[in-house]
Amino acid sequence: MKILIVDDERDVEMLFRQKFRKETRSENLELVFAFSGVEALEILGESDPPSVVYVFSDINMPGMTGLELLDKIKERFPQINVSMISAYGDSENFNKAIKSGAKEFFTKPIDFESLKEEIRNLMKT
């Protein structure tokens, strides 16, 4: 299962690779990273249908926000599950994300056990 993590903070890649070391070693999970919404859409457009089945995106990014990215993904690739993350657990972003089709909404610091459970549930379907 291929997952795309979208965040403008590059240190997120090291954190995710560390937290999902066991899952990626067993080859059940492949992590791909994009550092902007534009880069994420380029990765999703590389194959038809996209090989990515789950996108985990930060909301607050320069240029295209995570909510704008969510809208574009749902428009072009409705089959892809998208979860959002924000440093701010405000209800406005939460409501916008869920209304736009986000599967889940996480706040920073990320509860990796909850995220792993979300991914395990996706792998079963």
Salt bridges, closest charged atoms under 4 A:
ASP7 OD2 - LYS108 NZ 3.52
GLU9 OE2 - LYS108 NZ 3.90
GLU13 OE2 - ARG17 NE 3.11
GLU23 OE2 - LYS116 NZ 3.50
GLU30 OE2 - LYS2 NZ 3.91
ASP58 OD2 - LYS108 NZ 3.60
GLU92 OE2 - LYS96 NZ 3.22
GLU117 OE1 - ARG120 NH2 3.17
GLU118 OE2 - LYS103 NZ 3.42
